[in-house]
Amino acid sequence: MATKELKLTLKKSMIGSPQKVRETLVGLGLTRTNKTIIRKDTPAIRGMIDKVRHLVVVVVEE
């Protein structure tokens, strides 16, 4: 069984966001607006996405 992957795109700028939100985005690898990354679907990544869900778009890849 293959693990699911999440395709994350930073759609809104992190300017004006609290320091914790900025650190979470950098931890995910999202450093520029419209940058897209692929991460494995794990509980840790889901928790990070939950903190920044107002700035990112998530697509589940199978």
PDB file of N, H, CA, C and O in Angstrom:
ATOM      1  N   MET A   1       0.845  -1.186   0.000  1.00  0.00           N
ATOM      2  CA  MET A   1       0.000   0.000   0.000  1.00  0.00           C
ATOM      3  C   MET A   1       0.885   1.243   0.000  1.00  0.00           C
ATOM      4  O   MET A   1       1.724   1.415   0.884  1.00  0.00           O
ATOM      5  N   ALA A   2       0.697   2.092  -0.978  1.00  0.00           N
ATOM      6  H   ALA A   2       0.015   1.952  -1.696  1.00  0.00           H
ATOM      7  CA  ALA A   2       1.489   3.321  -1.087  1.00  0.00           C
ATOM      8  C   ALA A   2       0.940   4.379  -0.127  1.00  0.00           C
ATOM      9  O   ALA A   2      -0.266   4.474   0.103  1.00  0.00           O
ATOM     10  N   THR A   3       1.853   5.158   0.417  1.00  0.00           N
ATOM     11  H   THR A   3       2.833   5.081   0.230  1.00  0.00           H
ATOM     12  CA  THR A   3       1.417   6.233   1.308  1.00  0.00           C
ATOM     13  C   THR A   3       0.913   7.404   0.474  1.00  0.00           C
ATOM     14  O   THR A   3       1.377   7.644  -0.641  1.00  0.00           O
ATOM     15  N   LYS A   4      -0.038   8.117   1.037  1.00  0.00           N
ATOM     16  H   LYS A   4      -0.414   7.922   1.943  1.00  0.00           H
ATOM     17  CA  LYS A   4      -0.582   9.282   0.358  1.00  0.00           C
ATOM     18  C   LYS A   4       0.415  10.421   0.445  1.00  0.00           C
ATOM     19  O   LYS A   4       1.237  10.490   1.359  1.00  0.00           O
ATOM     20  N   GLU A   5       0.323  11.308  -0.523  1.00  0.00           N
ATOM     21  H   GLU A   5      -0.345  11.252  -1.266  1.00  0.00           H
ATOM     22  CA  GLU A   5       1.151  12.490  -0.523  1.00  0.00           C
ATOM     23  C   GLU A   5       0.257  13.712  -0.568  1.00  0.00           C
ATOM     24  O   GLU A   5      -0.843  13.672  -1.120  1.00  0.00           O
ATOM     25  N   LEU A   6       0.734  14.789   0.013  1.00  0.00           N
ATOM     26  H   LEU A   6       1.627  14.821   0.461  1.00  0.00           H
ATOM     27  CA  LEU A   6       0.005  16.041   0.036  1.00  0.00           C
ATOM     28  C   LEU A   6       0.762  17.063  -0.803  1.00  0.00           C
ATOM     29  O   LEU A   6       1.966  17.254  -0.630  1.00  0.00           O
ATOM     30  N   LYS A   7       0.053  17.709  -1.705  1.00  0.00           N
ATOM     31  H   LYS A   7      -0.925  17.554  -1.846  1.00  0.00           H
ATOM     32  CA  LYS A   7       0.653  18.759  -2.517  1.00  0.00           C
ATOM     33  C   LYS A   7       0.230  20.093  -1.893  1.00  0.00           C
ATOM     34  O   LYS A   7      -0.953  20.430  -1.876  1.00  0.00           O
ATOM     35  N   LEU A   8       1.205  20.844  -1.383  1.00  0.00           N
ATOM     36  H   LEU A   8       2.167  20.570  -1.397  1.00  0.00           H
ATOM     37  CA  LEU A   8       0.935  22.105  -0.680  1.00  0.00           C
ATOM     38  C   LEU A   8       1.408  23.276  -1.523  1.00  0.00           C
ATOM     39  O   LEU A   8       2.503  23.248  -2.086  1.00  0.00           O
ATOM     40  N   THR A   9       0.570  24.314  -1.605  1.00  0.00           N
ATOM     41  H   THR A   9      -0.319  24.338  -1.147  1.00  0.00           H
ATOM     42  CA  THR A   9       0.932  25.536  -2.314  1.00  0.00           C
ATOM     43  C   THR A   9       0.656  26.719  -1.411  1.00  0.00           C
ATOM     44  O   THR A   9      -0.449  26.859  -0.884  1.00  0.00           O
ATOM     45  N   LEU A  10       1.652  27.575  -1.227  1.00  0.00           N
ATOM     46  H   LEU A  10       2.549  27.462  -1.654  1.00  0.00           H
ATOM     47  CA  LEU A  10       1.486  28.795  -0.439  1.00  0.00           C
ATOM     48  C   LEU A  10       0.786  29.819  -1.306  1.00  0.00           C
ATOM     49  O   LEU A  10       1.365  30.298  -2.280  1.00  0.00           O
ATOM     50  N   LYS A  11      -0.456  30.168  -0.973  1.00  0.00           N
ATOM     51  H   LYS A  11      -0.927  29.779  -0.181  1.00  0.00           H
ATOM     52  CA  LYS A  11      -1.250  31.065  -1.794  1.00  0.00           C
ATOM     53  C   LYS A  11      -1.320  32.484  -1.242  1.00  0.00           C
ATOM     54  O   LYS A  11      -1.629  33.411  -1.990  1.00  0.00           O
ATOM     55  N   LYS A  12      -1.045  32.678   0.028  1.00  0.00           N
ATOM     56  H   LYS A  12      -0.794  31.925   0.636  1.00  0.00           H
ATOM     57  CA  LYS A  12      -1.060  34.019   0.608  1.00  0.00           C
ATOM     58  C   LYS A  12       0.289  34.281   1.255  1.00  0.00           C
ATOM     59  O   LYS A  12       0.942  33.360   1.746  1.00  0.00           O
ATOM     60  N   SER A  13       0.694  35.519   1.252  1.00  0.00           N
ATOM     61  H   SER A  13       0.163  36.267   0.853  1.00  0.00           H
ATOM     62  CA  SER A  13       1.982  35.898   1.805  1.00  0.00           C
ATOM     63  C   SER A  13       2.004  35.723   3.321  1.00  0.00           C
ATOM     64  O   SER A  13       0.978  35.830   3.992  1.00  0.00           O
ATOM     65  N   MET A  14       3.206  35.449   3.844  1.00  0.00           N
ATOM     66  H   MET A  14       4.040  35.362   3.298  1.00  0.00           H
ATOM     67  CA  MET A  14       3.352  35.316   5.288  1.00  0.00           C
ATOM     68  C   MET A  14       3.639  36.664   5.956  1.00  0.00           C
ATOM     69  O   MET A  14       3.825  36.722   7.172  1.00  0.00           O
ATOM     70  N   ILE A  15       3.677  37.741   5.176  1.00  0.00           N
ATOM     71  H   ILE A  15       3.526  37.694   4.189  1.00  0.00           H
ATOM     72  CA  ILE A  15       3.911  39.071   5.733  1.00  0.00           C
ATOM     73  C   ILE A  15       2.775  39.413   6.697  1.00  0.00           C
ATOM     74  O   ILE A  15       1.600  39.280   6.351  1.00  0.00           O
ATOM     75  N   GLY A  16       3.121  39.842   7.878  1.00  0.00           N
ATOM     76  H   GLY A  16       4.075  39.949   8.158  1.00  0.00           H
ATOM     77  CA  GLY A  16       2.121  40.206   8.884  1.00  0.00           C
ATOM     78  C   GLY A  16       1.669  39.045   9.747  1.00  0.00           C
ATOM     79  O   GLY A  16       0.890  39.232  10.681  1.00  0.00           O
ATOM     80  N   SER A  17       2.149  37.844   9.445  1.00  0.00           N
ATOM     81  H   SER A  17       2.782  37.691   8.686  1.00  0.00           H
ATOM     82  CA  SER A  17       1.772  36.669  10.235  1.00  0.00           C
ATOM     83  C   SER A  17       2.646  36.592  11.489  1.00  0.00           C
ATOM     84  O   SER A  17       3.773  37.086  11.492  1.00  0.00           O
ATOM     85  N   PRO A  18       2.129  35.974  12.551  1.00  0.00           N
ATOM     86  CA  PRO A  18       2.932  35.788  13.759  1.00  0.00           C
ATOM     87  C   PRO A  18       4.171  34.925  13.484  1.00  0.00           C
ATOM     88  O   PRO A  18       4.211  34.170  12.512  1.00  0.00           O
ATOM     89  N   GLN A  19       5.161  35.047  14.341  1.00  0.00           N
ATOM     90  H   GLN A  19       5.128  35.660  15.131  1.00  0.00           H
ATOM     91  CA  GLN A  19       6.433  34.336  14.178  1.00  0.00           C
ATOM     92  C   GLN A  19       6.236  32.817  14.113  1.00  0.00           C
ATOM     93  O   GLN A  19       6.906  32.146  13.329  1.00  0.00           O
ATOM     94  N   LYS A  20       5.326  32.267  14.925  1.00  0.00           N
ATOM     95  H   LYS A  20       4.781  32.813  15.562  1.00  0.00           H
ATOM     96  CA  LYS A  20       5.077  30.812  14.924  1.00  0.00           C
ATOM     97  C   LYS A  20       4.585  30.341  13.560  1.00  0.00           C
ATOM     98  O   LYS A  20       4.979  29.272  13.092  1.00  0.00           O
ATOM     99  N   VAL A  21       3.722  31.134  12.916  1.00  0.00           N
ATOM    100  H   VAL A  21       3.401  32.002  13.296  1.00  0.00           H
ATOM    101  CA  VAL A  21       3.199  30.772  11.601  1.00  0.00           C
ATOM    102  C   VAL A  21       4.322  30.800  10.578  1.00  0.00           C
ATOM    103  O   VAL A  21       4.414  29.903   9.740  1.00  0.00           O
ATOM    104  N   ARG A  22       5.177  31.813  10.632  1.00  0.00           N
ATOM    105  H   ARG A  22       5.102  32.541  11.313  1.00  0.00           H
ATOM    106  CA  ARG A  22       6.305  31.903   9.708  1.00  0.00           C
ATOM    107  C   ARG A  22       7.242  30.706   9.874  1.00  0.00           C
ATOM    108  O   ARG A  22       7.700  30.126   8.890  1.00  0.00           O
ATOM    109  N   GLU A  23       7.522  30.345  11.123  1.00  0.00           N
ATOM    110  H   GLU A  23       7.150  30.817  11.922  1.00  0.00           H
ATOM    111  CA  GLU A  23       8.407  29.213  11.387  1.00  0.00           C
ATOM    112  C   GLU A  23       7.801  27.905  10.881  1.00  0.00           C
ATOM    113  O   GLU A  23       8.515  27.038  10.377  1.00  0.00           O
ATOM    114  N   THR A  24       6.493  27.768  11.017  1.00  0.00           N
ATOM    115  H   THR A  24       5.913  28.472  11.427  1.00  0.00           H
ATOM    116  CA  THR A  24       5.817  26.565  10.530  1.00  0.00           C
ATOM    117  C   THR A  24       5.918  26.473   9.011  1.00  0.00           C
ATOM    118  O   THR A  24       6.178  25.395   8.476  1.00  0.00           O
ATOM    119  N   LEU A  25       5.717  27.591   8.309  1.00  0.00           N
ATOM    120  H   LEU A  25       5.507  28.467   8.744  1.00  0.00           H
ATOM    121  CA  LEU A  25       5.821  27.595   6.851  1.00  0.00           C
ATOM    122  C   LEU A  25       7.235  27.253   6.396  1.00  0.00           C
ATOM    123  O   LEU A  25       7.414  26.497   5.441  1.00  0.00           O
ATOM    124  N   VAL A  26       8.234  27.800   7.069  1.00  0.00           N
ATOM    125  H   VAL A  26       8.088  28.414   7.845  1.00  0.00           H
ATOM    126  CA  VAL A  26       9.622  27.490   6.712  1.00  0.00           C
ATOM    127  C   VAL A  26       9.911  26.014   6.999  1.00  0.00           C
ATOM    128  O   VAL A  26      10.621  25.358   6.237  1.00  0.00           O
ATOM    129  N   GLY A  27       9.359  25.496   8.096  1.00  0.00           N
ATOM    130  H   GLY A  27       8.782  26.029   8.714  1.00  0.00           H
ATOM    131  CA  GLY A  27       9.531  24.083   8.428  1.00  0.00           C
ATOM    132  C   GLY A  27       8.927  23.162   7.381  1.00  0.00           C
ATOM    133  O   GLY A  27       9.453  22.081   7.116  1.00  0.00           O
ATOM    134  N   LEU A  28       7.831  23.591   6.792  1.00  0.00           N
ATOM    135  H   LEU A  28       7.404  24.469   7.008  1.00  0.00           H
ATOM    136  CA  LEU A  28       7.217  22.813   5.719  1.00  0.00           C
ATOM    137  C   LEU A  28       7.988  22.947   4.412  1.00  0.00           C
ATOM    138  O   LEU A  28       7.890  22.085   3.538  1.00  0.00           O
ATOM    139  N   GLY A  29       8.752  24.023   4.278  1.00  0.00           N
ATOM    140  H   GLY A  29       8.832  24.723   4.988  1.00  0.00           H
ATOM    141  CA  GLY A  29       9.492  24.261   3.044  1.00  0.00           C
ATOM    142  C   GLY A  29       8.835  25.277   2.142  1.00  0.00           C
ATOM    143  O   GLY A  29       9.235  25.439   0.989  1.00  0.00           O
ATOM    144  N   LEU A  30       7.829  25.966   2.656  1.00  0.00           N
ATOM    145  H   LEU A  30       7.504  25.835   3.592  1.00  0.00           H
ATOM    146  CA  LEU A  30       7.127  26.984   1.870  1.00  0.00           C
ATOM    147  C   LEU A  30       7.722  28.349   2.186  1.00  0.00           C
ATOM    148  O   LEU A  30       7.411  28.941   3.220  1.00  0.00           O
ATOM    149  N   THR A  31       8.576  28.850   1.299  1.00  0.00           N
ATOM    150  H   THR A  31       8.828  28.369   0.459  1.00  0.00           H
ATOM    151  CA  THR A  31       9.282  30.095   1.561  1.00  0.00           C
ATOM    152  C   THR A  31       8.849  31.237   0.651  1.00  0.00           C
ATOM    153  O   THR A  31       9.118  32.401   0.946  1.00  0.00           O
ATOM    154  N   ARG A  32       8.181  30.912  -0.451  1.00  0.00           N
ATOM    155  H   ARG A  32       7.962  29.967  -0.691  1.00  0.00           H
ATOM    156  CA  ARG A  32       7.742  31.947  -1.385  1.00  0.00           C
ATOM    157  C   ARG A  32       6.282  31.722  -1.752  1.00  0.00           C
ATOM    158  O   ARG A  32       5.795  30.591  -1.728  1.00  0.00           O
ATOM    159  N   THR A  33       5.595  32.789  -2.088  1.00  0.00           N
ATOM    160  H   THR A  33       5.991  33.708  -2.107  1.00  0.00           H
ATOM    161  CA  THR A  33       4.214  32.700  -2.551  1.00  0.00           C
ATOM    162  C   THR A  33       4.177  31.905  -3.860  1.00  0.00           C
ATOM    163  O   THR A  33       5.046  32.056  -4.718  1.00  0.00           O
ATOM    164  N   ASN A  34       3.175  31.075  -3.992  1.00  0.00           N
ATOM    165  H   ASN A  34       2.468  30.952  -3.295  1.00  0.00           H
ATOM    166  CA  ASN A  34       2.943  30.201  -5.154  1.00  0.00           C
ATOM    167  C   ASN A  34       3.955  29.068  -5.283  1.00  0.00           C
ATOM    168  O   ASN A  34       4.004  28.412  -6.323  1.00  0.00           O
ATOM    169  N   LYS A  35       4.754  28.824  -4.264  1.00  0.00           N
ATOM    170  H   LYS A  35       4.714  29.357  -3.419  1.00  0.00           H
ATOM    171  CA  LYS A  35       5.665  27.678  -4.274  1.00  0.00           C
ATOM    172  C   LYS A  35       4.870  26.426  -3.929  1.00  0.00           C
ATOM    173  O   LYS A  35       4.041  26.448  -3.020  1.00  0.00           O
ATOM    174  N   THR A  36       5.115  25.343  -4.641  1.00  0.00           N
ATOM    175  H   THR A  36       5.789  25.325  -5.380  1.00  0.00           H
ATOM    176  CA  THR A  36       4.418  24.084  -4.423  1.00  0.00           C
ATOM    177  C   THR A  36       5.420  23.022  -3.995  1.00  0.00           C
ATOM    178  O   THR A  36       6.492  22.888  -4.586  1.00  0.00           O
ATOM    179  N   ILE A  37       5.059  22.270  -2.959  1.00  0.00           N
ATOM    180  H   ILE A  37       4.189  22.379  -2.479  1.00  0.00           H
ATOM    181  CA  ILE A  37       5.906  21.190  -2.463  1.00  0.00           C
ATOM    182  C   ILE A  37       5.053  19.949  -2.289  1.00  0.00           C
ATOM    183  O   ILE A  37       3.826  20.033  -2.250  1.00  0.00           O
ATOM    184  N   ILE A  38       5.695  18.806  -2.185  1.00  0.00           N
ATOM    185  H   ILE A  38       6.692  18.738  -2.217  1.00  0.00           H
ATOM    186  CA  ILE A  38       4.996  17.547  -1.928  1.00  0.00           C
ATOM    187  C   ILE A  38       5.570  16.948  -0.654  1.00  0.00           C
ATOM    188  O   ILE A  38       6.784  16.799  -0.522  1.00  0.00           O
ATOM    189  N   ARG A  39       4.688  16.604   0.286  1.00  0.00           N
ATOM    190  H   ARG A  39       3.702  16.726   0.179  1.00  0.00           H
ATOM    191  CA  ARG A  39       5.078  16.004   1.557  1.00  0.00           C
ATOM    192  C   ARG A  39       4.264  14.748   1.775  1.00  0.00           C
ATOM    193  O   ARG A  39       3.144  14.633   1.278  1.00  0.00           O
ATOM    194  N   LYS A  40       4.830  13.793   2.527  1.00  0.00           N
ATOM    195  H   LYS A  40       5.739  13.887   2.932  1.00  0.00           H
ATOM    196  CA  LYS A  40       4.089  12.589   2.882  1.00  0.00           C
ATOM    197  C   LYS A  40       2.991  12.946   3.879  1.00  0.00           C
ATOM    198  O   LYS A  40       3.138  13.866   4.683  1.00  0.00           O
ATOM    199  N   ASP A  41       1.899  12.207   3.813  1.00  0.00           N
ATOM    200  H   ASP A  41       1.779  11.459   3.160  1.00  0.00           H
ATOM    201  CA  ASP A  41       0.756  12.453   4.690  1.00  0.00           C
ATOM    202  C   ASP A  41       1.009  11.789   6.047  1.00  0.00           C
ATOM    203  O   ASP A  41       0.740  10.600   6.223  1.00  0.00           O
ATOM    204  N   THR A  42       1.526  12.561   6.996  1.00  0.00           N
ATOM    205  H   THR A  42       1.744  13.526   6.852  1.00  0.00           H
ATOM    206  CA  THR A  42       1.781  12.075   8.347  1.00  0.00           C
ATOM    207  C   THR A  42       1.043  12.967   9.340  1.00  0.00           C
ATOM    208  O   THR A  42       0.682  14.094   8.998  1.00  0.00           O
ATOM    209  N   PRO A  43       0.812  12.488  10.559  1.00  0.00           N
ATOM    210  CA  PRO A  43       0.138  13.322  11.561  1.00  0.00           C
ATOM    211  C   PRO A  43       0.899  14.614  11.868  1.00  0.00           C
ATOM    212  O   PRO A  43       0.275  15.645  12.123  1.00  0.00           O
ATOM    213  N   ALA A  44       2.226  14.577  11.847  1.00  0.00           N
ATOM    214  H   ALA A  44       2.733  13.740  11.640  1.00  0.00           H
ATOM    215  CA  ALA A  44       3.015  15.781  12.125  1.00  0.00           C
ATOM    216  C   ALA A  44       2.800  16.841  11.041  1.00  0.00           C
ATOM    217  O   ALA A  44       2.627  18.023  11.339  1.00  0.00           O
ATOM    218  N   ILE A  45       2.814  16.402   9.790  1.00  0.00           N
ATOM    219  H   ILE A  45       2.954  15.442   9.548  1.00  0.00           H
ATOM    220  CA  ILE A  45       2.605  17.333   8.677  1.00  0.00           C
ATOM    221  C   ILE A  45       1.182  17.861   8.702  1.00  0.00           C
ATOM    222  O   ILE A  45       0.958  19.044   8.444  1.00  0.00           O
ATOM    223  N   ARG A  46       0.211  16.998   9.012  1.00  0.00           N
ATOM    224  H   ARG A  46       0.393  16.037   9.222  1.00  0.00           H
ATOM    225  CA  ARG A  46      -1.187  17.444   9.116  1.00  0.00           C
ATOM    226  C   ARG A  46      -1.345  18.517  10.183  1.00  0.00           C
ATOM    227  O   ARG A  46      -2.083  19.482   9.989  1.00  0.00           O
ATOM    228  N   GLY A  47      -0.651  18.354  11.315  1.00  0.00           N
ATOM    229  H   GLY A  47      -0.051  17.570  11.473  1.00  0.00           H
ATOM    230  CA  GLY A  47      -0.707  19.345  12.385  1.00  0.00           C
ATOM    231  C   GLY A  47      -0.118  20.677  11.955  1.00  0.00           C
ATOM    232  O   GLY A  47      -0.649  21.734  12.296  1.00  0.00           O
ATOM    233  N   MET A  48       0.973  20.629  11.208  1.00  0.00           N
ATOM    234  H   MET A  48       1.404  19.770  10.931  1.00  0.00           H
ATOM    235  CA  MET A  48       1.585  21.859  10.707  1.00  0.00           C
ATOM    236  C   MET A  48       0.661  22.557   9.706  1.00  0.00           C
ATOM    237  O   MET A  48       0.532  23.781   9.716  1.00  0.00           O
ATOM    238  N   ILE A  49       0.027  21.772   8.852  1.00  0.00           N
ATOM    239  H   ILE A  49       0.131  20.777   8.844  1.00  0.00           H
ATOM    240  CA  ILE A  49      -0.897  22.336   7.868  1.00  0.00           C
ATOM    241  C   ILE A  49      -2.087  22.990   8.577  1.00  0.00           C
ATOM    242  O   ILE A  49      -2.573  24.035   8.144  1.00  0.00           O
ATOM    243  N   ASP A  50      -2.548  22.380   9.653  1.00  0.00           N
ATOM    244  H   ASP A  50      -2.153  21.530  10.004  1.00  0.00           H
ATOM    245  CA  ASP A  50      -3.677  22.920  10.395  1.00  0.00           C
ATOM    246  C   ASP A  50      -3.377  24.321  10.932  1.00  0.00           C
ATOM    247  O   ASP A  50      -4.273  25.163  10.999  1.00  0.00           O
ATOM    248  N   LYS A  51      -2.123  24.576  11.317  1.00  0.00           N
ATOM    249  H   LYS A  51      -1.395  23.892  11.263  1.00  0.00           H
ATOM    250  CA  LYS A  51      -1.738  25.890  11.828  1.00  0.00           C
ATOM    251  C   LYS A  51      -1.731  26.962  10.747  1.00  0.00           C
ATOM    252  O   LYS A  51      -1.950  28.137  11.041  1.00  0.00           O
ATOM    253  N   VAL A  52      -1.484  26.571   9.506  1.00  0.00           N
ATOM    254  H   VAL A  52      -1.307  25.616   9.268  1.00  0.00           H
ATOM    255  CA  VAL A  52      -1.352  27.549   8.424  1.00  0.00           C
ATOM    256  C   VAL A  52      -2.407  27.347   7.331  1.00  0.00           C
ATOM    257  O   VAL A  52      -2.203  27.760   6.189  1.00  0.00           O
ATOM    258  N   ARG A  53      -3.518  26.722   7.676  1.00  0.00           N
ATOM    259  H   ARG A  53      -3.684  26.387   8.603  1.00  0.00           H
ATOM    260  CA  ARG A  53      -4.520  26.380   6.663  1.00  0.00           C
ATOM    261  C   ARG A  53      -5.120  27.602   5.971  1.00  0.00           C
ATOM    262  O   ARG A  53      -5.663  27.477   4.873  1.00  0.00           O
ATOM    263  N   HIS A  54      -5.032  28.791   6.597  1.00  0.00           N
ATOM    264  H   HIS A  54      -4.590  28.893   7.488  1.00  0.00           H
ATOM    265  CA  HIS A  54      -5.572  30.001   5.991  1.00  0.00           C
ATOM    266  C   HIS A  54      -4.631  30.583   4.927  1.00  0.00           C
ATOM    267  O   HIS A  54      -4.999  31.523   4.223  1.00  0.00           O
ATOM    268  N   LEU A  55      -3.425  30.029   4.809  1.00  0.00           N
ATOM    269  H   LEU A  55      -3.126  29.265   5.381  1.00  0.00           H
ATOM    270  CA  LEU A  55      -2.449  30.536   3.844  1.00  0.00           C
ATOM    271  C   LEU A  55      -2.134  29.561   2.714  1.00  0.00           C
ATOM    272  O   LEU A  55      -1.568  29.960   1.696  1.00  0.00           O
ATOM    273  N   VAL A  56      -2.493  28.293   2.879  1.00  0.00           N
ATOM    274  H   VAL A  56      -2.953  27.969   3.706  1.00  0.00           H
ATOM    275  CA  VAL A  56      -2.093  27.273   1.907  1.00  0.00           C
ATOM    276  C   VAL A  56      -3.292  26.590   1.264  1.00  0.00           C
ATOM    277  O   VAL A  56      -4.408  26.620   1.783  1.00  0.00           O
ATOM    278  N   VAL A  57      -3.024  25.977   0.122  1.00  0.00           N
ATOM    279  H   VAL A  57      -2.118  25.953  -0.300  1.00  0.00           H
ATOM    280  CA  VAL A  57      -4.000  25.125  -0.559  1.00  0.00           C
ATOM    281  C   VAL A  57      -3.413  23.729  -0.559  1.00  0.00           C
ATOM    282  O   VAL A  57      -2.251  23.538  -0.919  1.00  0.00           O
ATOM    283  N   VAL A  58      -4.220  22.740  -0.152  1.00  0.00           N
ATOM    284  H   VAL A  58      -5.164  22.894   0.141  1.00  0.00           H
ATOM    285  CA  VAL A  58      -3.756  21.359  -0.034  1.00  0.00           C
ATOM    286  C   VAL A  58      -4.515  20.480  -1.019  1.00  0.00           C
ATOM    287  O   VAL A  58      -5.741  20.549  -1.114  1.00  0.00           O
ATOM    288  N   VAL A  59      -3.767  19.649  -1.754  1.00  0.00           N
ATOM    289  H   VAL A  59      -2.771  19.594  -1.677  1.00  0.00           H
ATOM    290  CA  VAL A  59      -4.357  18.661  -2.661  1.00  0.00           C
ATOM    291  C   VAL A  59      -3.795  17.302  -2.260  1.00  0.00           C
ATOM    292  O   VAL A  59      -2.583  17.138  -2.127  1.00  0.00           O
ATOM    293  N   VAL A  60      -4.692  16.322  -2.065  1.00  0.00           N
ATOM    294  H   VAL A  60      -5.677  16.455  -2.173  1.00  0.00           H
ATOM    295  CA  VAL A  60      -4.262  14.975  -1.692  1.00  0.00           C
ATOM    296  C   VAL A  60      -3.967  14.179  -2.958  1.00  0.00           C
ATOM    297  O   VAL A  60      -4.821  14.047  -3.834  1.00  0.00           O
ATOM    298  N   GLU A  61      -2.745  13.650  -3.044  1.00  0.00           N
ATOM    299  H   GLU A  61      -2.051  13.758  -2.332  1.00  0.00           H
ATOM    300  CA  GLU A  61      -2.331  12.833  -4.178  1.00  0.00           C
ATOM    301  C   GLU A  61      -2.276  11.376  -3.731  1.00  0.00           C
ATOM    302  O   GLU A  61      -1.793  11.092  -2.635  1.00  0.00           O
ATOM    303  N   GLU A  62      -2.753  10.464  -4.540  1.00  0.00           N
ATOM    304  H   GLU A  62      -3.145  10.695  -5.430  1.00  0.00           H
ATOM    305  CA  GLU A  62      -2.739   9.043  -4.159  1.00  0.00           C
ATOM    306  C   GLU A  62      -1.623   8.301  -4.845  1.00  0.00           C
ATOM    307  O   GLU A  62      -1.464   7.098  -4.640  1.00  0.00           O
TER     308      GLU A  62
END
